[in-house]
Amino acid sequence: MSTRIALTALVGRTGAVLLRMRDEQSAVRANRWSLPGGAIRPGETPVNAAKRHIAEQTGLPVDGEPDLFWHGFLPGTRVDVYCFAVGTPAWGPDIVPQQGVLAEFVPGEDVLSGRAFTPASGFVLGRFLDSNEYLTLSGRFFPSDPV
């Protein structure tokens, strides 16, 4: 049986991406950066899990429905990952703090610099930052632009 998780790349107006890190006291993935997300509950759709995780872990508003960016199994595992992307009008001070968790918006060009990520977040983040979805959410690309 596989584990199903939903992650969400939450992109601010400047193109910054929300990253979270649990402290060293965490029983799960301590001192690892990740996108907001976690397990999909039995009977829950992946998109509803993504919306629940955004609300529970960040308290931030989103611009519309999260769009599925990538879905597949994490290589070499039985972890079925759904990665969504959505914009937010929020910025740093709007993040609802959780005990034992650091959360911050990181400029897109700095996301992959010097951070240890959870396996799923590390796998999808490079792909996301190189995608048209990221460029669109960050205001750097518009689908009607000539390619």
C-alpha positions as CSV (number, residue, x, y, z in Angstrom):
1,M,0.0,0.0,0.0
2,S,1.3,3.5,-0.8
3,T,1.2,6.7,1.2
4,R,-0.5,9.6,-0.5
5,I,0.7,13.2,0.2
6,A,-0.3,16.6,-1.1
7,L,2.2,19.5,-1.3
8,T,1.5,23.1,-2.4
9,A,3.9,25.6,-3.8
10,L,2.4,28.8,-2.4
11,V,3.7,31.7,-4.5
12,G,3.6,35.4,-3.4
13,R,3.2,38.3,-5.8
14,T,7.0,38.9,-6.0
15,G,7.6,35.3,-6.9
16,A,8.7,34.2,-3.4
17,V,7.8,30.7,-2.4
18,L,6.6,29.7,1.1
19,L,8.9,27.2,2.7
20,R,8.5,25.6,6.2
21,M,11.0,23.9,8.5
22,R,10.2,21.9,11.6
23,D,12.7,22.4,14.5
24,E,15.0,19.8,15.9
25,Q,12.2,18.7,18.4
26,S,10.0,17.4,15.6
27,A,9.4,13.7,15.3
28,V,9.0,14.0,11.6
29,R,11.6,15.4,9.2
30,A,13.3,17.6,11.8
31,N,15.5,20.4,10.4
32,R,14.3,19.8,6.9
33,W,12.6,22.5,4.7
34,S,9.4,21.6,2.8
35,L,6.4,23.0,1.0
36,P,3.2,23.1,3.0
37,G,1.6,19.7,2.9
38,G,1.3,16.3,4.3
39,A,-0.8,13.1,4.3
40,I,-4.1,12.8,2.3
41,R,-6.7,11.4,4.6
42,P,-8.8,8.4,3.6
43,G,-11.7,9.6,1.4
44,E,-10.2,13.0,1.0
45,T,-9.4,14.3,-2.5
46,P,-5.8,15.5,-3.1
47,V,-6.9,19.1,-3.8
48,N,-9.0,19.2,-0.6
49,A,-6.0,17.9,1.3
50,A,-3.9,20.7,-0.2
51,K,-6.4,23.3,0.8
52,R,-6.6,21.8,4.3
53,H,-2.9,21.8,4.7
54,I,-2.6,25.5,3.5
55,A,-5.2,26.5,6.0
56,E,-3.8,24.5,8.9
57,Q,-0.1,25.2,8.3
58,T,-0.1,28.8,7.1
59,G,-3.5,30.4,7.6
60,L,-2.9,32.3,4.3
61,P,-5.5,33.2,1.7
62,V,-5.1,31.9,-1.8
63,D,-6.0,33.2,-5.3
64,G,-8.5,30.6,-6.5
65,E,-8.2,26.8,-6.6
66,P,-4.8,25.2,-6.4
67,D,-3.7,23.7,-9.7
68,L,-2.2,20.3,-10.0
69,F,1.4,20.9,-11.1
70,W,2.8,17.4,-10.8
71,H,1.6,13.9,-9.7
72,G,3.6,10.7,-9.4
73,F,5.5,8.4,-7.2
74,L,8.6,9.7,-5.5
75,P,11.4,7.7,-7.1
76,G,12.3,4.5,-5.3
77,T,9.4,4.8,-2.9
78,R,5.7,4.0,-2.5
79,V,4.9,7.6,-1.8
80,D,2.3,9.0,-4.2
81,V,2.8,12.7,-4.4
82,Y,0.4,15.4,-5.6
83,C,2.0,18.8,-6.0
84,F,-0.2,21.8,-6.4
85,A,0.6,25.4,-7.1
86,V,-1.4,28.5,-6.2
87,G,-0.8,32.2,-5.7
88,T,-1.3,34.2,-2.6
89,P,-1.7,38.0,-2.0
90,A,0.0,37.4,1.4
91,W,3.6,38.1,2.5
92,G,5.8,37.4,5.4
93,P,4.0,39.0,8.3
94,D,0.7,37.4,7.2
95,I,2.0,33.9,8.0
96,V,0.2,32.4,11.1
97,P,3.1,31.0,13.2
98,Q,3.0,27.4,14.4
99,Q,5.0,26.3,17.4
100,G,8.2,24.6,16.4
101,V,7.9,25.6,12.7
102,L,9.8,28.3,10.9
103,A,7.9,29.6,7.8
104,E,9.1,32.2,5.4
105,F,8.7,33.4,1.8
106,V,12.0,32.8,0.0
107,P,12.8,34.5,-3.3
108,G,12.5,32.0,-6.2
109,E,16.2,32.4,-7.1
110,D,17.2,31.5,-3.5
111,V,14.9,28.6,-2.8
112,L,17.4,25.9,-3.7
113,S,20.4,27.6,-2.1
114,G,21.8,25.8,0.9
115,R,18.7,24.1,2.2
116,A,18.1,20.5,3.2
117,F,14.7,19.5,1.9
118,T,12.3,16.7,2.7
119,P,12.5,14.1,-0.1
120,A,9.2,15.0,-1.8
121,S,9.7,18.8,-1.6
122,G,13.2,18.5,-2.9
123,F,12.1,16.3,-5.8
124,V,9.4,18.7,-7.0
125,L,10.8,22.2,-6.2
126,G,13.4,22.3,-9.0
127,R,10.9,21.2,-11.5
128,F,8.4,23.8,-10.3
129,L,10.8,26.7,-10.3
130,D,11.7,25.9,-13.9
131,S,8.0,25.7,-15.0
132,N,5.7,28.0,-16.8
133,E,3.3,27.6,-13.9
134,Y,5.8,29.3,-11.6
135,L,6.6,32.0,-14.1
136,T,2.9,32.7,-14.4
137,L,2.2,32.8,-10.7
138,S,5.2,35.1,-10.1
139,G,4.0,37.5,-12.8
140,R,7.0,36.8,-15.1
141,F,5.1,35.0,-17.9
142,F,1.7,35.3,-19.3
143,P,0.1,32.4,-21.3
144,S,-0.8,34.8,-24.1
145,D,2.8,36.0,-24.5
146,P,4.5,34.8,-27.7
147,V,7.1,32.0,-27.0
